[in-house]
Amino acid sequence: MCVPDWSDSISALDRLERPREELLNGLSRLWVCSPVSAALLQPYDLLYDSAVQAFYNSDYEKVVRDMEGALSSHREVRRTKVRCRLRCQDQFPFDEAFSDLRFFDVVLRRAACMNRCIEEKLGTQSRHKVSEDVVQDFNRRIPYNFLQMAYQKLNQPDKAAAAAHTYFQANPEHVEMGQDLEQYKDLKGIKEEHFVDQEARPHQVSPELRISSSGKLYDKGDYDGAIASFEEALVEYYKADEECRALCQGPQKFEDHDHLRYRYSLHELVSDHFTQVLHCEHECVRYLATRPGRLSPMENYLPLHYDYLQFAYFKVDKLEEALQCALTYLLFHEGEEFMTDNVDYYRGVLGHDGKPQEVRTRSGLERRGWFEDFASSQYYSGICVGGPLLYDSVLLVQNSAALNGRQRVLLDHVISEEECAELRHLAHTVTLAGDGYKGRMSPHTPNERFEGATVLKTLQYGYEGRVPMKSARLFYDVSERARRIVESYFQLNSTLHFSYTHLVCRTAITGQQDHRNDLSHPIHADNCLLDPDANECWKEPPAYTYRDYSALLYINGDFDGGEFIFTEMDAKTVTASVKPKCGRMVGFSSGGENPHGVKAVTSGQRCAVALWFTLDPLYRELERLQADEVIHILDTQSLWDQSLTINPKDEL
């Protein structure tokens, strides 16, 4: 039975005096229901606490019972909130046009409906309010760590393996759990099917099948399998999106406003609340594209499904469906050239136009820029390439298409033979073993020695007379030439700044080259952590996430091996190979679209100017700014009248 609780009603005086949190609670608890028939669900925080206490008391059967109960209770609370909020939103929709009174009427009826529905299923809602610490523990899957240890003590290795695998998916940096998993794999009776992620999100189940291994499906000719997998993933994605947005409909936190004590009007209060709701819904795009245990989302996650689908449908000669998927992709990235060309092709063959797939959004107030949510989440960026090369001598050798990728370019004659010779001589004088690699002489392979020098260090040597100032100045000028070419060719709309500049040589160590099977520099990306198993590159620390473009300017080719290679995200499939030589430069965007490495240098010494650039002036290279000051002094002919204090700082 539901009765009004007038103590929580909102009077005119309340609207002026009470803090916003209380007013919101008044809105959401206008009706208090007392469902005498509802079976009470045990709060998951109490069960969790009981299980932890049992663990420290070595009562492992109770650990399993209470921890599994806590996980079950947690899922049921979430499911109930989703079901009730979706049902009440449908029952009391916002009209296309409505008055203030109609709006507040819908808000209050929705609140009453949701409270009634939830309390019928769960009992009094206050019983299921948990601390932020407990919420974070469940988000981090801490219960599964306790479970795997408890199952191990109870001699149930199959269940321990499942719990360990589930925990490790969200905590891949946990070294001990990774070791435990390897031990479980070696146990007799443990099979691959025991390693199941019990908290897997349905739309991300086997992401390597749906995205990273889609290329493998295509290579095998299993286009029908790829289609079925991606279509299933889309169904689950939109279901998860709807649930995520429903969970945003509850009470919101106003932590940034706790210190304010001015009076709020009802309109301001409701406006603030729904602003928070919309922000929460916006974040669903990021949440659904982020794998457990990661900070950054998978780039272009949802549109890629339609990209793969249009290609798979094309391969099985289902052009109607291919056109539909291509048009849907363009809803997210309007006007993108390659997909627009595909659409034109499909239209030409079919002789008619098509319509994109229906992308489900909720009605009323919820129909509010779903595509704008996605577009503003910056998970995709398309940049035109092919701008002027600025210098007459520079020759375009290969563009992105020829290099089998995107945001790539190969150029020759960036510097002359004479400049190469002068830079090689400079490198032999100023480079130090381990410079730029925290003193490690062999940071990437024990079979080669690495030496390096920065622009500022080279100018310091020139000032001290240890190298010709002309040669030191050449290093500075050549790096600026490379920066200008990269900025122009990739047609960037803002200034490209130096992030790090390094004259680096790698030398094959005599007697250690027989039967080498390693790389001079392992496959990696320059601004994200390459994860070949997940087919992703995570743009998060410790990666240099601020780097946007990279370039390598070679100053010699008289060595064996040392080819620069681009690969697929699997870090195995080579898509392009570049043989270094004097004056040759390879430039590319620094993200996960361009995994790269260097093959082993098996004889001789390979030298190059390595450059990394950023579009963010906050991350400009400090030493470069100091070098700019030195050059300015030289250019104004006042160097000899000043004492030069140089304090090199190695960014790496």
HUWOZI-V551741 format. One record per residue. N is the residue number from 1. RES is the residue in one letter. D_CENTER is the distance of its C-alpha to the mean C-alpha in whole Angstrom. Layout:
n=N res=RES d_center=D_CENTER
n=N res=RES d_center=D_CENTER
This chain:
n=1 res=M d_center=48
n=2 res=C d_center=47
n=3 res=V d_center=48
n=4 res=P d_center=48
n=5 res=D d_center=47
n=6 res=W d_center=48
n=7 res=S d_center=47
n=8 res=D d_center=44
n=9 res=S d_center=45
n=10 res=I d_center=44
n=11 res=S d_center=47
n=12 res=A d_center=48
n=13 res=L d_center=48
n=14 res=D d_center=45
n=15 res=R d_center=43
n=16 res=L d_center=44
n=17 res=E d_center=44
n=18 res=R d_center=41
n=19 res=P d_center=38
n=20 res=R d_center=35
n=21 res=E d_center=34
n=22 res=E d_center=37
n=23 res=L d_center=38
n=24 res=L d_center=34
n=25 res=N d_center=36
n=26 res=G d_center=39
n=27 res=L d_center=37
n=28 res=S d_center=36
n=29 res=R d_center=39
n=30 res=L d_center=41
n=31 res=W d_center=43
n=32 res=V d_center=43
n=33 res=C d_center=44
n=34 res=S d_center=45
n=35 res=P d_center=45
n=36 res=V d_center=47
n=37 res=S d_center=47
n=38 res=A d_center=43
n=39 res=A d_center=42
n=40 res=L d_center=40
n=41 res=L d_center=37
n=42 res=Q d_center=37
n=43 res=P d_center=34
n=44 res=Y d_center=31
n=45 res=D d_center=31
n=46 res=L d_center=35
n=47 res=L d_center=34
n=48 res=Y d_center=31
n=49 res=D d_center=34
n=50 res=S d_center=36
n=51 res=A d_center=34
n=52 res=V d_center=33
n=53 res=Q d_center=37
n=54 res=A d_center=38
n=55 res=F d_center=36
n=56 res=Y d_center=37
n=57 res=N d_center=41
n=58 res=S d_center=40
n=59 res=D d_center=41
n=60 res=Y d_center=38
n=61 res=E d_center=39
n=62 res=K d_center=39
n=63 res=V d_center=35
n=64 res=V d_center=35
n=65 res=R d_center=37
n=66 res=D d_center=35
n=67 res=M d_center=31
n=68 res=E d_center=31
n=69 res=G d_center=33
n=70 res=A d_center=31
n=71 res=L d_center=28
n=72 res=S d_center=30
n=73 res=S d_center=31
n=74 res=H d_center=27
n=75 res=R d_center=27
n=76 res=E d_center=30
n=77 res=V d_center=29
n=78 res=R d_center=26
n=79 res=R d_center=28
n=80 res=T d_center=31
n=81 res=K d_center=29
n=82 res=V d_center=27
n=83 res=R d_center=30
n=84 res=C d_center=32
n=85 res=R d_center=30
n=86 res=L d_center=30
n=87 res=R d_center=33
n=88 res=C d_center=34
n=89 res=Q d_center=32
n=90 res=D d_center=34
n=91 res=Q d_center=37
n=92 res=F d_center=37
n=93 res=P d_center=35
n=94 res=F d_center=35
n=95 res=D d_center=37
n=96 res=E d_center=36
n=97 res=A d_center=39
n=98 res=F d_center=40
n=99 res=S d_center=42
n=100 res=D d_center=41
n=101 res=L d_center=43
n=102 res=R d_center=42
n=103 res=F d_center=38
n=104 res=F d_center=39
n=105 res=D d_center=41
n=106 res=V d_center=38
n=107 res=V d_center=36
n=108 res=L d_center=39
n=109 res=R d_center=40
n=110 res=R d_center=36
n=111 res=A d_center=36
n=112 res=A d_center=39
n=113 res=C d_center=38
n=114 res=M d_center=35
n=115 res=N d_center=37
n=116 res=R d_center=39
n=117 res=C d_center=37
n=118 res=I d_center=35
n=119 res=E d_center=38
n=120 res=E d_center=40
n=121 res=K d_center=37
n=122 res=L d_center=36
n=123 res=G d_center=39
n=124 res=T d_center=39
n=125 res=Q d_center=36
n=126 res=S d_center=36
n=127 res=R d_center=36
n=128 res=H d_center=33
n=129 res=K d_center=31
n=130 res=V d_center=30
n=131 res=S d_center=28
n=132 res=E d_center=25
n=133 res=D d_center=25
n=134 res=V d_center=26
n=135 res=V d_center=23
n=136 res=Q d_center=20
n=137 res=D d_center=22
n=138 res=F d_center=22
n=139 res=N d_center=18
n=140 res=R d_center=18
n=141 res=R d_center=20
n=142 res=I d_center=23
n=143 res=P d_center=26
n=144 res=Y d_center=25
n=145 res=N d_center=26
n=146 res=F d_center=29
n=147 res=L d_center=30
n=148 res=Q d_center=29
n=149 res=M d_center=31
n=150 res=A d_center=34
n=151 res=Y d_center=34
n=152 res=Q d_center=34
n=153 res=K d_center=37
n=154 res=L d_center=39
n=155 res=N d_center=39
n=156 res=Q d_center=36
n=157 res=P d_center=34
n=158 res=D d_center=32
n=159 res=K d_center=31
n=160 res=A d_center=30
n=161 res=A d_center=28
n=162 res=A d_center=26
n=163 res=A d_center=26
n=164 res=A d_center=24
n=165 res=H d_center=22
n=166 res=T d_center=21
n=167 res=Y d_center=20
n=168 res=F d_center=19
n=169 res=Q d_center=16
n=170 res=A d_center=15
n=171 res=N d_center=16
n=172 res=P d_center=15
n=173 res=E d_center=16
n=174 res=H d_center=20
n=175 res=V d_center=22
n=176 res=E d_center=25
n=177 res=M d_center=24
n=178 res=G d_center=22
n=179 res=Q d_center=26
n=180 res=D d_center=27
n=181 res=L d_center=26
n=182 res=E d_center=27
n=183 res=Q d_center=31
n=184 res=Y d_center=30
n=185 res=K d_center=30
n=186 res=D d_center=33
n=187 res=L d_center=35
n=188 res=K d_center=38
n=189 res=G d_center=37
n=190 res=I d_center=33
n=191 res=K d_center=32
n=192 res=E d_center=28
n=193 res=E d_center=28
n=194 res=H d_center=29
n=195 res=F d_center=25
n=196 res=V d_center=24
n=197 res=D d_center=21
n=198 res=Q d_center=23
n=199 res=E d_center=20
n=200 res=A d_center=18
n=201 res=R d_center=17
n=202 res=P d_center=19
n=203 res=H d_center=17
n=204 res=Q d_center=15
n=205 res=V d_center=18
n=206 res=S d_center=18
n=207 res=P d_center=15
n=208 res=E d_center=16
n=209 res=L d_center=19
n=210 res=R d_center=17
n=211 res=I d_center=15
n=212 res=S d_center=15
n=213 res=S d_center=19
n=214 res=S d_center=20
n=215 res=G d_center=21
n=216 res=K d_center=23
n=217 res=L d_center=24
n=218 res=Y d_center=25
n=219 res=D d_center=27
n=220 res=K d_center=29
n=221 res=G d_center=30
n=222 res=D d_center=29
n=223 res=Y d_center=28
n=224 res=D d_center=29
n=225 res=G d_center=27
n=226 res=A d_center=24
n=227 res=I d_center=25
n=228 res=A d_center=26
n=229 res=S d_center=23
n=230 res=F d_center=21
n=231 res=E d_center=23
n=232 res=E d_center=23
n=233 res=A d_center=19
n=234 res=L d_center=20
n=235 res=V d_center=23
n=236 res=E d_center=21
n=237 res=Y d_center=18
n=238 res=Y d_center=20
n=239 res=K d_center=22
n=240 res=A d_center=19
n=241 res=D d_center=18
n=242 res=E d_center=22
n=243 res=E d_center=22
n=244 res=C d_center=19
n=245 res=R d_center=21
n=246 res=A d_center=24
n=247 res=L d_center=23
n=248 res=C d_center=22
n=249 res=Q d_center=26
n=250 res=G d_center=27
n=251 res=P d_center=29
n=252 res=Q d_center=26
n=253 res=K d_center=26
n=254 res=F d_center=27
n=255 res=E d_center=27
n=256 res=D d_center=27
n=257 res=H d_center=30
n=258 res=D d_center=32
n=259 res=H d_center=34
n=260 res=L d_center=35
n=261 res=R d_center=39
n=262 res=Y d_center=40
n=263 res=R d_center=41
n=264 res=Y d_center=39
n=265 res=S d_center=40
n=266 res=L d_center=39
n=267 res=H d_center=37
n=268 res=E d_center=35
n=269 res=L d_center=34
n=270 res=V d_center=33
n=271 res=S d_center=31
n=272 res=D d_center=29
n=273 res=H d_center=29
n=274 res=F d_center=28
n=275 res=T d_center=25
n=276 res=Q d_center=24
n=277 res=V d_center=23
n=278 res=L d_center=22
n=279 res=H d_center=19
n=280 res=C d_center=19
n=281 res=E d_center=19
n=282 res=H d_center=16
n=283 res=E d_center=14
n=284 res=C d_center=14
n=285 res=V d_center=12
n=286 res=R d_center=9
n=287 res=Y d_center=11
n=288 res=L d_center=12
n=289 res=A d_center=8
n=290 res=T d_center=7
n=291 res=R d_center=9
n=292 res=P d_center=11
n=293 res=G d_center=11
n=294 res=R d_center=7
n=295 res=L d_center=6
n=296 res=S d_center=3
n=297 res=P d_center=4
n=298 res=M d_center=5
n=299 res=E d_center=6
n=300 res=N d_center=10
n=301 res=Y d_center=10
n=302 res=L d_center=13
n=303 res=P d_center=15
n=304 res=L d_center=15
n=305 res=H d_center=17
n=306 res=Y d_center=20
n=307 res=D d_center=19
n=308 res=Y d_center=20
n=309 res=L d_center=22
n=310 res=Q d_center=24
n=311 res=F d_center=25
n=312 res=A d_center=26
n=313 res=Y d_center=28
n=314 res=F d_center=30
n=315 res=K d_center=30
n=316 res=V d_center=32
n=317 res=D d_center=34
n=318 res=K d_center=33
n=319 res=L d_center=33
n=320 res=E d_center=33
n=321 res=E d_center=30
n=322 res=A d_center=28
n=323 res=L d_center=29
n=324 res=Q d_center=28
n=325 res=C d_center=24
n=326 res=A d_center=24
n=327 res=L d_center=26
n=328 res=T d_center=23
n=329 res=Y d_center=20
n=330 res=L d_center=22
n=331 res=L d_center=22
n=332 res=F d_center=18
n=333 res=H d_center=19
n=334 res=E d_center=22
n=335 res=G d_center=24
n=336 res=E d_center=22
n=337 res=E d_center=24
n=338 res=F d_center=24
n=339 res=M d_center=24
n=340 res=T d_center=27
n=341 res=D d_center=29
n=342 res=N d_center=28
n=343 res=V d_center=29
n=344 res=D d_center=32
n=345 res=Y d_center=33
n=346 res=Y d_center=33
n=347 res=R d_center=35
n=348 res=G d_center=37
n=349 res=V d_center=38
n=350 res=L d_center=38
n=351 res=G d_center=40
n=352 res=H d_center=39
n=353 res=D d_center=35
n=354 res=G d_center=33
n=355 res=K d_center=31
n=356 res=P d_center=27
n=357 res=Q d_center=26
n=358 res=E d_center=27
n=359 res=V d_center=24
n=360 res=R d_center=25
n=361 res=T d_center=25
n=362 res=R d_center=27
n=363 res=S d_center=30
n=364 res=G d_center=32
n=365 res=L d_center=30
n=366 res=E d_center=27
n=367 res=R d_center=27
n=368 res=R d_center=25
n=369 res=G d_center=23
n=370 res=W d_center=20
n=371 res=F d_center=19
n=372 res=E d_center=19
n=373 res=D d_center=17
n=374 res=F d_center=14
n=375 res=A d_center=15
n=376 res=S d_center=15
n=377 res=S d_center=11
n=378 res=Q d_center=11
n=379 res=Y d_center=8
n=380 res=Y d_center=11
n=381 res=S d_center=13
n=382 res=G d_center=17
n=383 res=I d_center=19
n=384 res=C d_center=23
n=385 res=V d_center=24
n=386 res=G d_center=27
n=387 res=G d_center=29
n=388 res=P d_center=32
n=389 res=L d_center=32
n=390 res=L d_center=34
n=391 res=Y d_center=37
n=392 res=D d_center=39
n=393 res=S d_center=39
n=394 res=V d_center=35
n=395 res=L d_center=35
n=396 res=L d_center=32
n=397 res=V d_center=32
n=398 res=Q d_center=29
n=399 res=N d_center=27
n=400 res=S d_center=23
n=401 res=A d_center=25
n=402 res=A d_center=27
n=403 res=L d_center=25
n=404 res=N d_center=23
n=405 res=G d_center=20
n=406 res=R d_center=19
n=407 res=Q d_center=19
n=408 res=R d_center=21
n=409 res=V d_center=25
n=410 res=L d_center=28
n=411 res=L d_center=30
n=412 res=D d_center=34
n=413 res=H d_center=36
n=414 res=V d_center=34
n=415 res=I d_center=37
n=416 res=S d_center=40
n=417 res=E d_center=42
n=418 res=E d_center=44
n=419 res=E d_center=40
n=420 res=C d_center=39
n=421 res=A d_center=42
n=422 res=E d_center=42
n=423 res=L d_center=38
n=424 res=R d_center=39
n=425 res=H d_center=42
n=426 res=L d_center=40
n=427 res=A d_center=37
n=428 res=H d_center=40
n=429 res=T d_center=41
n=430 res=V d_center=38
n=431 res=T d_center=36
n=432 res=L d_center=36
n=433 res=A d_center=34
n=434 res=G d_center=31
n=435 res=D d_center=30
n=436 res=G d_center=27
n=437 res=Y d_center=26
n=438 res=K d_center=27
n=439 res=G d_center=31
n=440 res=R d_center=30
n=441 res=M d_center=32
n=442 res=S d_center=30
n=443 res=P d_center=26
n=444 res=H d_center=25
n=445 res=T d_center=28
n=446 res=P d_center=32
n=447 res=N d_center=34
n=448 res=E d_center=33
n=449 res=R d_center=33
n=450 res=F d_center=31
n=451 res=E d_center=33
n=452 res=G d_center=31
n=453 res=A d_center=32
n=454 res=T d_center=31
n=455 res=V d_center=32
n=456 res=L d_center=34
n=457 res=K d_center=35
n=458 res=T d_center=37
n=459 res=L d_center=38
n=460 res=Q d_center=40
n=461 res=Y d_center=41
n=462 res=G d_center=43
n=463 res=Y d_center=44
n=464 res=E d_center=46
n=465 res=G d_center=47
n=466 res=R d_center=46
n=467 res=V d_center=44
n=468 res=P d_center=46
n=469 res=M d_center=44
n=470 res=K d_center=44
n=471 res=S d_center=42
n=472 res=A d_center=39
n=473 res=R d_center=39
n=474 res=L d_center=38
n=475 res=F d_center=35
n=476 res=Y d_center=34
n=477 res=D d_center=35
n=478 res=V d_center=34
n=479 res=S d_center=30
n=480 res=E d_center=31
n=481 res=R d_center=32
n=482 res=A d_center=29
n=483 res=R d_center=27
n=484 res=R d_center=29
n=485 res=I d_center=29
n=486 res=V d_center=25
n=487 res=E d_center=25
n=488 res=S d_center=27
n=489 res=Y d_center=26
n=490 res=F d_center=23
n=491 res=Q d_center=25
n=492 res=L d_center=22
n=493 res=N d_center=24
n=494 res=S d_center=23
n=495 res=T d_center=24
n=496 res=L d_center=23
n=497 res=H d_center=23
n=498 res=F d_center=24
n=499 res=S d_center=21
n=500 res=Y d_center=23
n=501 res=T d_center=26
n=502 res=H d_center=28
n=503 res=L d_center=31
n=504 res=V d_center=30
n=505 res=C d_center=32
n=506 res=R d_center=32
n=507 res=T d_center=35
n=508 res=A d_center=36
n=509 res=I d_center=38
n=510 res=T d_center=41
n=511 res=G d_center=42
n=512 res=Q d_center=39
n=513 res=Q d_center=38
n=514 res=D d_center=40
n=515 res=H d_center=37
n=516 res=R d_center=34
n=517 res=N d_center=31
n=518 res=D d_center=28
n=519 res=L d_center=26
n=520 res=S d_center=27
n=521 res=H d_center=23
n=522 res=P d_center=21
n=523 res=I d_center=18
n=524 res=H d_center=15
n=525 res=A d_center=13
n=526 res=D d_center=14
n=527 res=N d_center=11
n=528 res=C d_center=8
n=529 res=L d_center=9
n=530 res=L d_center=11
n=531 res=D d_center=11
n=532 res=P d_center=14
n=533 res=D d_center=15
n=534 res=A d_center=12
n=535 res=N d_center=12
n=536 res=E d_center=8
n=537 res=C d_center=7
n=538 res=W d_center=5
n=539 res=K d_center=5
n=540 res=E d_center=7
n=541 res=P d_center=11
n=542 res=P d_center=13
n=543 res=A d_center=12
n=544 res=Y d_center=13
n=545 res=T d_center=10
n=546 res=Y d_center=13
n=547 res=R d_center=14
n=548 res=D d_center=15
n=549 res=Y d_center=17
n=550 res=S d_center=19
n=551 res=A d_center=23
n=552 res=L d_center=25
n=553 res=L d_center=29
n=554 res=Y d_center=31
n=555 res=I d_center=35
n=556 res=N d_center=37
n=557 res=G d_center=37
n=558 res=D d_center=40
n=559 res=F d_center=38
n=560 res=D d_center=37
n=561 res=G d_center=34
n=562 res=G d_center=31
n=563 res=E d_center=29
n=564 res=F d_center=26
n=565 res=I d_center=24
n=566 res=F d_center=21
n=567 res=T d_center=19
n=568 res=E d_center=17
n=569 res=M d_center=14
n=570 res=D d_center=17
n=571 res=A d_center=18
n=572 res=K d_center=21
n=573 res=T d_center=22
n=574 res=V d_center=23
n=575 res=T d_center=23
n=576 res=A d_center=25
n=577 res=S d_center=27
n=578 res=V d_center=28
n=579 res=K d_center=32
n=580 res=P d_center=32
n=581 res=K d_center=35
n=582 res=C d_center=36
n=583 res=G d_center=35
n=584 res=R d_center=32
n=585 res=M d_center=29
n=586 res=V d_center=25
n=587 res=G d_center=23
n=588 res=F d_center=19
n=589 res=S d_center=16
n=590 res=S d_center=14
n=591 res=G d_center=10
n=592 res=G d_center=10
n=593 res=E d_center=12
n=594 res=N d_center=15
n=595 res=P d_center=15
n=596 res=H d_center=18
n=597 res=G d_center=21
n=598 res=V d_center=25
n=599 res=K d_center=28
n=600 res=A d_center=30
n=601 res=V d_center=33
n=602 res=T d_center=36
n=603 res=S d_center=39
n=604 res=G d_center=39
n=605 res=Q d_center=37
n=606 res=R d_center=34
n=607 res=C d_center=33
n=608 res=A d_center=30
n=609 res=V d_center=29
n=610 res=A d_center=25
n=611 res=L d_center=24
n=612 res=W d_center=20
n=613 res=F d_center=20
n=614 res=T d_center=18
n=615 res=L d_center=18
n=616 res=D d_center=18
n=617 res=P d_center=22
n=618 res=L d_center=21
n=619 res=Y d_center=20
n=620 res=R d_center=23
n=621 res=E d_center=24
n=622 res=L d_center=27
n=623 res=E d_center=29
n=624 res=R d_center=29
n=625 res=L d_center=30
n=626 res=Q d_center=33
n=627 res=A d_center=34
n=628 res=D d_center=34
n=629 res=E d_center=37
n=630 res=V d_center=39
n=631 res=I d_center=39
n=632 res=H d_center=40
n=633 res=I d_center=43
n=634 res=L d_center=44
n=635 res=D d_center=44
n=636 res=T d_center=46
n=637 res=Q d_center=48
n=638 res=S d_center=48
n=639 res=L d_center=47
n=640 res=W d_center=50
n=641 res=D d_center=51
n=642 res=Q d_center=48
n=643 res=S d_center=47
n=644 res=L d_center=43
n=645 res=T d_center=41
n=646 res=I d_center=38
n=647 res=N d_center=36
n=648 res=P d_center=33
n=649 res=K d_center=30
n=650 res=D d_center=27
n=651 res=E d_center=24
n=652 res=L d_center=22
